[in-house]
Amino acid sequence: MTETVTVHVPLGARAYDVRIGAGLIDRAGAEIAPFLRRPRVAIVTDESVAALHLDRLQSALNAQGIASDVLRLPSGEATKSWTFLTRTVEWLLERKIERRDVVIAFGGGVIGDLVGFAAAILRRGVRFVQIPTTLLAQVDSSVGGKTGINSPHGKNLIGAFHQPTLVLADIAILETLPRRDFLAGYGEVVKYGLLGDMDFFAWLEENGPRLQRDTTLRQRAVAHSVAMKAGIVTRDETEQGERALLNLGHTFGHALEAATGYSDRLLHGEGVAIGCALAFDLSARMGLCSQEAPSRVLAHLATMGMPARLSDIPGDLPDDAALIDLMAQDKKVVDGRLRFVLARGIGEAFVSDDVQAEQLSSVLRDAR
């Protein structure tokens, strides 16, 4: 059994710990109890996670004398909407959840983002605990306080910054993830190496194929990713500068998700992986990095069995002009100029709004 690793996110009065280890769901009652003013919590989860893991979580809470009410929502990206945000907030109000109570977000990134946003606006802010159940959520969406829902205009366009009180990342639960979902989360893990840590990327090239089977390697990958994100968030909580680097691959990826209707055709982490490959291709064409860098990115994604090109997405995609229009709706647009995270090499990302339309079109055209 691996020892639990703690990554501290030092944000003053909003500081919190991210606990990373195997079996944390079974210890959730003891982990959460110190934060409770009264022995009750509200759990919001999705139907898939509830069927697999809810009994364990409630048993762990019961063992500490903590009562729990549960709201089960449908699984899938479509749940990140006004409809289910309203349903969640009204349910929490019916349960008379107070500002000093704790709401538990128990699921993947969809549940974490939705419940975090509900907690942010309920009574102008109640506390919440993230118990992320996917690799994607453990290394990305559960840390950093970005919460929100989607709009027909684009992904995550409605939301708030609201930091959790505690994050419990149970790495044992990842063994039960379908391979495709695990790899989608791996898209965000790779991103950390590509944006700021060449040694971590090299470690992933060697160890990536064994992560889902090896608890020790998996814990190291999650902890390193969380520590990198925590460092960036601490220096730039509301994305005025450096935090934008975490969007490597996302300008492309979010446009592709919108183009595929936020459906199972393309999972978020798959969009990020394709987006990272496109960002490195674009960087090489602009003369910012050597051609070896995008080749290494493509080779590693292929080794992992992950999509890396537009042609890897099933079904038809809109034309290049329509994809670029979708990118223009992205939150990273400033004064009408598209902003991309580009790279001078693996581990050397930076933000630029100096991308020419013709360069962008040629990258998209060749990726088909």
C-alpha positions in Angstrom: 0.0 0.0 0.0 1.4 3.4 -1.0 1.7 6.2 1.6 -0.7 9.1 0.9 1.0 12.1 -0.6 -0.2 15.6 0.3 0.2 18.6 -2.1 -0.6 21.9 -0.3 -2.1 24.7 -2.3 -1.0 27.9 -0.4 -3.7 30.5 -1.2 -3.8 32.3 2.1 -7.3 32.0 3.7 -8.4 29.8 0.8 -5.5 27.3 1.1 -6.2 23.6 1.0 -4.6 20.2 0.7 -4.8 17.7 -2.2 -4.5 14.2 -0.7 -3.3 11.5 -3.2 -3.3 7.9 -2.3 -5.0 4.5 -2.6 -8.1 3.8 -0.5 -8.9 7.5 0.3 -12.6 6.9 -0.4 -12.7 4.4 2.5 -11.1 7.0 4.8 -13.2 9.9 3.5 -15.2 10.3 6.8 -12.0 10.7 8.8 -10.5 13.1 6.2 -13.6 15.3 6.0 -14.8 15.3 9.7 -12.3 18.0 10.9 -14.0 20.5 8.5 -17.6 19.9 9.6 -19.5 22.1 12.0 -22.3 19.6 12.2 -22.2 15.9 11.2 -23.9 16.0 7.9 -22.9 16.5 4.2 -24.6 16.7 0.9 -23.2 14.5 -1.9 -23.7 15.3 -5.6 -22.6 12.5 -7.9 -23.6 10.9 -11.3 -25.4 7.7 -11.8 -22.3 5.8 -13.1 -20.1 6.7 -10.1 -23.0 6.2 -7.7 -23.5 2.6 -8.9 -19.9 1.7 -8.5 -18.6 3.6 -5.5 -21.4 5.5 -3.5 -21.9 2.7 -1.0 -18.2 2.9 0.0 -18.3 6.6 0.5 -21.4 6.6 2.6 -20.1 3.8 4.7 -16.9 5.8 5.3 -19.0 8.8 6.4 -21.3 6.7 8.5 -18.3 5.2 10.4 -17.6 8.8 11.6 -21.2 9.5 12.4 -21.7 11.8 9.4 -25.1 11.7 7.8 -25.4 12.2 4.0 -28.0 13.2 1.5 -27.4 12.3 -2.2 -28.3 13.8 -5.5 -27.7 11.6 -8.5 -27.4 13.3 -11.9 -27.0 11.8 -15.4 -23.5 11.0 -16.5 -22.0 12.9 -19.4 -20.9 16.4 -20.5 -24.5 17.5 -21.2 -25.0 17.6 -17.4 -22.8 20.7 -17.3 -25.8 22.9 -18.2 -28.2 25.5 -16.7 -30.8 22.8 -16.3 -28.7 20.7 -13.9 -27.1 23.7 -12.2 -30.6 24.9 -11.3 -31.6 21.4 -10.2 -28.5 21.1 -8.0 -28.8 24.5 -6.4 -32.5 24.0 -5.6 -31.9 20.6 -4.2 -29.2 22.0 -1.9 -31.5 24.7 -0.7 -34.2 22.2 0.0 -31.7 20.3 2.1 -31.1 23.7 4.0 -27.4 23.6 3.3 -25.7 26.5 5.1 -22.5 28.4 4.3 -20.6 26.5 7.0 -21.7 23.1 5.7 -19.8 21.0 3.1 -21.0 19.8 -0.3 -19.1 16.8 -1.7 -18.5 16.7 -5.5 -18.1 12.9 -6.1 -17.3 12.2 -9.7 -15.3 13.3 -12.8 -14.7 16.7 -14.1 -18.3 17.3 -15.1 -19.6 16.8 -11.5 -16.6 18.7 -10.1 -17.2 21.7 -12.3 -21.0 21.8 -11.9 -21.0 21.2 -8.1 -18.2 23.7 -7.6 -20.1 26.3 -9.4 -23.3 25.5 -7.5 -21.3 25.8 -4.2 -19.9 29.2 -5.4 -23.3 30.8 -6.0 -25.3 29.1 -3.2 -25.7 31.6 -0.4 -22.8 33.5 -2.1 -20.4 30.7 -1.4 -20.5 27.4 0.6 -17.6 25.0 1.1 -17.1 22.0 -1.0 -14.9 18.9 -1.1 -13.7 17.4 -4.4 -13.5 13.6 -4.5 -12.5 13.2 -8.2 -13.0 9.7 -9.7 -11.3 10.0 -13.0 -7.6 10.7 -13.9 -8.7 13.8 -15.8 -10.4 15.3 -12.7 -7.6 14.2 -10.3 -4.8 16.0 -12.2 -6.7 18.9 -13.6 -10.3 20.0 -12.9 -10.4 19.2 -9.2 -7.5 21.5 -8.4 -7.3 25.3 -8.9 -10.9 26.4 -8.2 -12.2 26.8 -11.8 -15.9 25.9 -11.8 -18.6 26.3 -14.4 -21.0 25.0 -17.0 -21.1 25.0 -20.8 -23.1 27.2 -23.2 -24.2 26.5 -26.8 -21.6 29.2 -27.5 -18.8 27.2 -26.0 -17.3 25.3 -23.2 -16.9 26.6 -19.6 -18.1 30.1 -20.6 -20.2 30.5 -17.5 -18.5 30.0 -14.1 -16.6 31.3 -11.1 -13.3 30.8 -9.3 -14.2 29.0 -6.1 -11.5 26.9 -4.3 -12.4 23.6 -2.7 -11.8 23.0 1.0 -10.1 19.6 0.4 -9.4 17.3 -2.5 -9.2 13.5 -2.0 -7.7 11.8 -5.1 -8.1 8.0 -4.6 -5.7 6.6 -7.2 -7.0 3.0 -6.6 -10.3 4.0 -8.2 -8.5 4.7 -11.5 -7.9 0.9 -12.0 -11.7 0.5 -12.7 -11.8 3.3 -15.4 -12.4 2.1 -18.9 -9.1 2.4 -20.9 -10.4 5.2 -23.1 -11.4 7.3 -20.1 -8.0 6.7 -18.4 -6.2 7.8 -21.6 -8.4 10.9 -21.9 -7.1 11.9 -18.5 -3.6 11.0 -19.6 -4.0 13.8 -22.2 -3.9 16.3 -19.3 -0.9 14.5 -17.6 1.2 14.7 -20.8 0.2 18.4 -21.1 2.2 19.2 -17.8 5.4 17.8 -19.2 4.9 19.5 -22.6 4.2 22.9 -21.0 6.9 23.1 -18.4 8.9 20.0 -17.5 10.9 18.2 -20.2 12.2 15.6 -17.6 8.6 14.7 -16.7 7.7 14.2 -20.3 10.8 11.9 -20.7 9.6 10.0 -17.6 6.2 9.6 -19.2 7.7 8.4 -22.5 9.3 5.6 -20.4 6.5 4.9 -17.9 3.2 6.1 -19.5 2.1 2.7 -20.8 2.3 1.1 -17.3 0.5 3.9 -15.3 -2.9 2.3 -15.2 -1.5 -1.0 -13.9 1.1 0.3 -11.5 -0.1 2.1 -8.4 3.3 3.6 -7.5 3.8 5.0 -10.9 0.3 6.3 -11.1 0.6 8.1 -7.8 3.8 9.7 -8.9 2.2 10.9 -12.1 -0.8 12.3 -10.4 1.2 13.9 -7.6 3.7 15.5 -10.0 0.9 16.9 -12.2 -1.0 18.3 -9.2 2.1 19.9 -7.8 2.8 21.6 -11.1 -0.7 22.9 -11.3 -0.7 24.0 -7.7 2.4 26.0 -8.2 1.0 27.8 -11.2 -2.4 28.4 -9.6 -0.7 29.8 -6.5 1.3 32.3 -8.6 -1.7 33.2 -10.8 -5.0 32.2 -9.3 -7.4 34.0 -11.7 -5.4 33.5 -15.0 -3.9 37.0 -15.5 -0.7 35.5 -16.8 1.2 32.2 -16.2 -2.0 30.2 -15.5 -2.9 30.5 -19.2 -0.1 28.0 -19.9 -2.4 25.3 -18.5 -4.5 25.9 -21.6 -1.9 24.2 -23.9 -3.9 22.3 -26.5 -7.2 23.7 -25.2 -7.9 26.4 -27.9 -7.9 23.6 -30.5 -9.4 21.1 -28.1 -12.4 23.1 -27.0 -13.2 24.0 -30.6 -13.1 20.3 -31.5 -15.3 19.4 -28.6 -17.9 22.1 -29.7 -17.6 20.8 -33.3 -18.5 17.3 -32.1 -21.4 18.4 -29.9 -19.6 17.6 -26.6 -20.4 14.0 -27.4 -18.6 10.6 -27.0 -17.1 11.2 -30.4 -14.4 13.2 -28.6 -13.6 13.2 -24.9 -12.1 16.3 -23.3 -8.7 14.8 -22.8 -8.6 13.4 -26.3 -9.3 16.9 -27.6 -6.5 18.3 -25.4 -4.1 15.6 -26.7 -4.9 16.4 -30.4 -4.7 20.1 -29.4 -1.2 19.7 -28.0 0.0 17.9 -31.1 -1.5 20.7 -33.3 0.1 23.4 -31.0 3.5 21.8 -31.5 3.0 21.4 -35.2 2.0 25.1 -35.4 5.1 26.1 -33.3 7.4 24.2 -35.6 5.9 25.8 -38.7 6.4 29.2 -37.2 10.0 28.4 -36.6 9.7 28.4 -32.8 10.9 24.9 -32.2 12.6 22.1 -34.1 10.5 19.5 -36.1 11.8 16.9 -33.6 9.4 18.2 -30.9 6.1 17.6 -32.7 7.4 14.3 -33.9 8.1 13.2 -30.3 4.6 14.3 -29.2 3.0 12.4 -32.0 5.1 9.3 -31.4 4.3 9.3 -27.7 0.5 9.7 -28.2 0.7 6.8 -30.8 2.6 4.6 -28.3 -0.2 5.3 -25.8 -2.9 4.5 -28.3 -4.3 8.0 -28.2 -5.8 10.2 -31.0 -3.4 12.8 -32.2 -4.8 14.1 -35.5 -8.1 15.5 -36.7 -8.4 12.3 -38.9 -8.5 10.3 -35.7 -11.9 11.8 -34.8 -14.8 9.7 -36.1 -17.3 11.3 -38.4 -17.2 14.5 -40.3 -15.8 17.8 -38.9 -16.8 21.3 -40.0 -14.4 23.0 -42.4 -11.3 24.9 -41.3 -13.1 28.3 -41.3 -15.8 27.0 -39.0 -13.3 25.5 -36.6 -11.4 28.8 -36.5 -14.7 30.6 -35.8 -15.3 28.2 -32.8 -11.8 29.0 -31.5 -12.7 32.7 -31.6 -15.4 32.1 -29.0 -12.8 30.7 -26.6 -12.3 32.5 -23.2 -8.6 33.0 -24.2 -9.5 35.5 -26.9 -8.3 39.0 -25.8 -9.4 42.1 -27.7 -10.6 39.9 -30.5 -7.2 38.2 -31.1 -6.9 34.5 -30.8 -4.3 33.4 -28.1 -2.5 30.2 -28.4 -0.1 28.4 -26.1 2.9 27.7 -28.3 6.3 26.1 -27.5 9.9 26.7 -28.1 10.5 23.1 -27.3 9.2 20.3 -25.0 8.7 21.9 -21.6 9.0 25.4 -22.9 5.5 26.8 -23.5 4.5 30.4 -23.8 1.3 32.4 -24.8 1.1 34.2 -28.1 -1.5 36.1 -30.1 0.8 36.4 -33.1 -0.6 33.5 -35.1 -1.4 34.2 -38.8 -4.6 32.8 -40.2 -2.8 31.1 -43.1 -0.5 29.2 -40.7 -3.5 28.1 -38.7 -5.4 26.9 -41.8 -2.4 25.0 -43.1 -2.0 23.1 -39.8 -5.7 22.2 -39.7 -5.7 21.2 -43.4 -2.7 18.9 -43.0 -4.1 17.3 -39.8 -7.1 16.1 -41.7 
